[in-house]
Structures are given as structure tokens and as C-alpha cells.
Amino acid sequence: MMEIEMASLFGKSGTLGNDAEVTDGTLGVLNDVISGLTGNDTLFSYVGDDTLSGGEGNDVLHDEAVLGVSGNDNLNGDDGNDTLFGGLGNDTLNGGADTDTATYQNSTAAVDVDLNRTTQIGGFAQGDRLISIENVNGSGFSDRLVGNSLANKLQGLNGNDAIFGGIGNDSLYGGNGRDALDGGNDNDYLDGGAENDQLTGGSGHDQMFGGSGRDLLNGGSGNDRMDGGTDHDILNGDIGNDSITGGSGNDVLTGGLDNDSLDGGDGDDRLDGGAGSDLVHGGLGNDTVMASTGDTLFGDSGTDTLDFTNMSTPVQLIGGNNQINLVSGTFGTTTFSGFENVIGTSNIDTITGNSSANRLEGMAGSDTVLGGFGNDSVFGGDGNDSVDGGFDSDQVFGGAGNDVVSGGSGTDTVSGDAGDDVMSGGSGNDRMDGGSGNDQMHGDAGDDVMNGGTGNDVMAGDSGNDVMTGFLGNDTLTGGDGNDRLDGSFDNDRVEGGAGADVLNGGTGNDVLVGDAGADVLTGGSGADVFVFRASTDSLNQLGGADLITDFEVGIDRFDFSGLDADAATAGDQAFSLVLGGNAAGTIHVEHFGAGADAITQIAVNMDADGNPDLIVQLTGNVNLGLGDFLL
């Protein structure tokens, strides 16, 4: 406690010491005058309309030593960088010389302080006059703070605050809460603090830090320095040569006009330099970088994507060494390095991947996209594209348009999508989907799974044990070599097993089923189906060599033997005769074996006079066939 002397009957003044505290201990209502003189003093008012003068030094003046009491007090900081605490009552806070702060951190409600306004409102600021005050601290509530033409420091503290710097080189701090900070004119410093904030630099060369939370930063005009901080932020440089860092989190960075420097930092970021000759680093994480003319772009760590959708001219990219140089005519030179994935333009692009696991997208235009080595994801996009997965195990999508789509070598997933596509699985065990449109699908080598999708599709399994489904449309399915499973599914399909022991299902509709060579199992499904036999090798007369038809419906389904010559020893193409028995050349007879669930109906086809059937077809159940069930 400093030594004091009476300045008046109820006034007090200090000596020249520092850290003085002078209080009025009287509980009555006294209008005190307390002067700190020189030194860094701390002064408190109490009950009554008091006047506190800090004098020289960096003083702290408290309006009310005990919260909850009021008085219309005058706080004068005088010389030095003083801090004046506003309390209840219509107070006058006069900072005096140097840089002074009015603080309402003890207020029990939000304050609205505008340094351009004569009288303040809200909370402890209600009715206060602020004179020669450069800095303001808000309350623990949602405050509104507005600076003047000086270099102000405005701090929102807790609450969802709105802080406006105005003219001058200001420092704005949001603190805790969802704050909105606007630097206004000149060169400002903005710090959002905790939670989700919105920062606007305005004109001038600003420094902006989002802090923690999901923040939105807009640089405005001027050469700004921006850092999103933690969490997922959106940063827009706007006008000027800006330096933008995303920080941690999955951020969106846009340079805007002029020559900007962007760094995504940690996280999976999206970066767009905008106009101008920009330097862009994706940083850590799996980033997407928008390409523009004149830029220098680096993917850096992670699996990064180079996006050309902003470009108006076609690109030709060959990524053999993962370093891509693009010259775009009158658009100048743009350099790229460290990218694994590419998104093309709306024009006719040529894109080739490298040995990495690339994701290549042609977008609009009739593009040529080749995955190359690596397990790639390749997309043709809109237009009539040529898409090839290349080597290894790829995912290949034609997109809209009439595409030529190939999986290449490896175990691939191939999709034609919309349009009338020509598709091939290549070597490997592939999965193919025609999508919509009338597609042509070739499984090639390997055990393939094929789905025609909608439209009238033509599907060929080639070698391997294939599984094929026509789905919607009048489809043609051919298994080829191997033991295949073919399902026409809906509508009127033609299903051919090819070589091997195949399982054929016509599905709904009036289908044509051809088992071809091998011991096949044929199911017509609903509708009027035709079972076609074109050679004696289609269903052999030997144990385990005959075809089995599981659901023949008399009077609805039919057998077609018209493609066979009934009597090879007679010139011309002879027709068969349906007989009750015997094995004469040119005859077909029906036999029944077993009973109940074990009943079998057998059709014996004789094409020569050796006394042995040349072709045997078996049906489940005891089926009474008549002449109308055959095309002979």
C-alpha cells in the first residue's frame, strides 16, 4: 500500500511509487477523486460518482471495486498505455495520451462499442463515453466492436462477436465463439480464435489466422497472408498477391486474381490458384489442384489430383516419369509435378497414366484415356471415348456416349455406362457391366462376370468359366469355351452356351436357348422358348454327355432340330420324322424312364442307320411330347 495525502476533503492522491492501489474504504456514497500520479498504478472506484486519474505510467483503472455497485464515474488514464475497466453507470473513460484500452470483460451482458460513436450501448457500456481510446475488449457475450481511423486492437473474448476494424492498421481477435471479423481498410491482423469464424481482410495487406474451428477467410484486396489453422477451412485470397496456407484439416484454397502462393498443409485439400502465375503446393494429404495457365503446381505428398476443368484447350498428358509439362498455345506454359491423378477438360483430351495407381478422368469431349501400369481408375466421362485400363487390376468406366472400353490385362472392373459401348475385359478375371444402351461385350480370357444392363446387348464370354446376365432388353449371350452360367433374365433373349458344360436360363420372355457342345442344363423360364440343336455333338449319346432341359412346357415351348440333316447318307438336307420307336435314320422317338421325382423323358435323334441314337436330349419329369412340340 502506497503512502497517500488528501487532495481534498474526499479526494486522495498517491506518491511517486509504482503498483499503487488506492481504494475508498467508506461504505457511504462518496464522490471521490483518486490520483495515481507517476508509476504503474492500479486504481479502483467504489460507490459514488468517482474520478480516477492514473497520471504517468501504464495504469489500470477499475470502475467499481465491487461488482454490482454503480456510479457515473470518470476514468482518466492520462499518460502511458492504460487499461480502463468499464462498470455500471454512465461513465466517461478517457485514455489520455499513448495507446489505451477500454475493457468490458466483467460486463454481465453483451456490449456494443463503436469508437466512432459518442455514447456506447449494451451491458456495462450502456451510456459510457469513450475518449482517446484506441483498443477495446468485449465481454463474455456476443459483442459488437467497431474501430475508428486509428490503429485499433479489438478483442471479442467469449461469445459470438462481430468485430469491424474500419480505417487504420487494426488487430482483431475473435476469441472463443463463432465470430465475424472484418478488417476494413489498411493493413490489418485478424485472428478468429476458437470455433467457426468468418474473417474478411478488406483492403490493405492483411494477416489472417482462422485458429481452431471451421473458418471462412476472405482476403479482399491487397497482398494478404492467410492461415486457416486447424479443422476444415475455406480461404479466398481475392485480389492481390496472396500467400495462403490451409493448415491442418481438409481445406479449400482459392487464390483469386494476381500471382498467389498456396500451400494446402495437412489434410485432403482443394486448391485453385485462379488468375495469374501462381505457385501451388498441395502439401500433405490427398489433394486436388486446379490447373490454370502460367502456374507452377506441385502435388507433394499423398495421392494428388491435377484438375484441368478450368482450361479451355485440350491437353495431352503422358505421365511416364510423373512430371508433366503442358504448353497451351497462347495460354503460356504451366508446369506440374508430383500428381498421380488427372481430370481432363471439356475438349478432346489424351491422358496416359504412369506406374502409380492413377485416377484418370476424361470429362466431356471424345477423349483417349489409358491407365498404363498400376491399379488404375479410368473414366471416359461424356463424349465418345476410348478408355483402356492398361496393365494390372483396373476400374474402367466409359461414361456417357458411345465408348470403346477395355480392361486390359489384370482383374478389371469394366463399365460402359450410358451409350452404345464396345467393351472387352482383356486377360484376367473381369467384372463387366454394360449399363444403358445397346452394348457389345467381350469377356476375352479369364473367368468373367458380365451384366448387360438395359438395352439390347450382345455378350460373348470367350475362354474361361463365365457368368453372364442379360438383364433388360433382347440380349444375345454366348458363353464360348469353359463351363459357363448364362441368364437371359428379362425380355426375348438368345442364349448360347458354346463349348463346355454350361447352365443356361432364358428367364422371362420368348427365348432361344442353344446348348452347343458339352453336357448342358437348360431352363427356358416363362414364355414360349425354343431349344435349338445344330450338331450331333450338342448333346452326346453317352453317360453324362446329354443335355438336360428342366422346365419344358408342352404346347408352349419347342425343340428345333431343323438345322440338322436327318439322313447324312441321302443327298440334300433331310427333315426328321417323329416315330413311336426304332432307330432308323431320319427319325426321332421319345422314351420315358423312372417315375415321380426321378422321372426322365428322353429324346433320341437318329441321323444314320447304325442303330444307335446320334444325339440324346433329356427332360426332367414325364413329358408327353407331340409333333407340335418340334421343328423338324
Secondary structure, 3 states (H helix, E strand, C coil): CCCCEECCCCEEECCCCCCCEECCCCCCCCCCEEECCCCCCEEECCCCCCEEECCCCCCEEECCCCCCCCCCCEEECCCCCCEEECCCCCCEEECCCCCCEEECCCCCCCCEEECCCCECECHHHCCCEEECCCEEECCCCCCEEECCCCCCEEECCCCCCEEECCCCCCEEECCCCCCEEECCCCCCEEECCCCCCEEECCCCCCEEECCCCCCEEECCCCCCEEECCCCCCEEECCCCCCEEECCCCCCEEECCCCCCEEECCCCCCEEECCCCCCEEECCCCCCEEECCCCCEEECCCCCCEEECCCCCCCCEEECCCCEEEEECHHHCEEEEECCCEEECCCCCCEEECCCCCCEEECCCCCCEEECCCCCCEEECCCCCCEEECCCCCCEEECCCCCCEEECCCCCCEEECCCCCCEEECCCCCCEEECCCCCCEEECCCCCCEEECCCCCCEEECCCCCCEEECCCCCCEEECCCCCCEEECCCCCCEEECCCCCCEEECCCCCCEEECCCCCCEEECCCCCCEEECCCHHHCCCCCCCCEEECCCCCCCCEEECCCCCCCCCCCCCCCCEEECCCCCCCEEEEEEECCHHHCEEEEEEECCCCCCCCEEEEEECCCCCCHHHEEC
